Amino acid sequence: GRIVHITSTFHWKVDGSDLLIDNDDADGNVDVDPIAYQSDAKMQSPKHVQRSYANTKLAQIWHSRSIQKFASTKSKKYKRVSSVCACPTWAATGIAGESGRDFLSKYAFPVENCGPGVTSAINAILRTDEELGDALNNGMSFVANSKIVEFLLGDRWLASDLITNKLKWRDSLTDMLAGVLLIGQRITHDDFIIQRTSPESFNDEEKRDQFYQWSMRAVEEWI
């Protein structure tokens, strides 16, 4: 079987630091929950609300890229399980609430009648493993439907140390680029694209594995 995660290009907004597991904090606590998971405002990041959507989307990618590795250790039958992420870009759904539905229906990709807003998900479901290639399991890409991201991000400057840590512009620049994406996605639409995700989504397997194991413990009582 294949597990498909509907994620988002907006994961570029965050660098993964809010998702890290503190294995031994200053108070001696073990496996402290990620900052992004905290419900106590005193323990949250100052940008908790602004980054919440992006953090969930990066978390999905991390989780997706660890599934096959850990599932295959539980049973031989799980060795046939694969995982892939897909981005619908801006789609005309109800994500912005009823007040934003008319706006999105005018500018975003339509979802009715198998419109471009759902084709990336359908490709992720139906394409062969060979076609999905680097988007499958522990790869560095996801299934997309617009090349505007490749034009905007080019050599991944948005994730550079200068933008992320020194100037601290990554949050605001990503918000601005999201608007440009909405305008340009139709111009650069393609039915099937395998598109590279942010460096933080694939460059540290140990962090991803820790997050996956923590997430499974977090939901253990319900499964």
Salt bridges, closest charged atoms under 4 A:
ASP18 OD2 - ARG51 NH1 3.59
ASP31 OD2 - ARG217 NH2 3.15
GLU98 OE2 - ARG101 NH2 3.04
ASP129 OD1 - ARG2 NH2 2.74
GLU131 OE2 - ARG127 NH1 3.14
ASP161 OD2 - LYS166 NZ 3.69
ASP171 OD1 - LYS47 NZ 3.68
ASP171 OD2 - ARG51 NE 2.81
ASP175 OD1 - LYS13 NZ 2.96
ASP190 OD2 - LYS147 NZ 3.77
ASP191 OD1 - HIS189 NE2 3.68
GLU200 OE2 - ARG170 NH1 2.71
ASP204 OD2 - LYS207 NZ 3.68
GLU205 OE2 - LYS69 NZ 3.05
ASP209 OD2 - LYS69 NZ 2.50
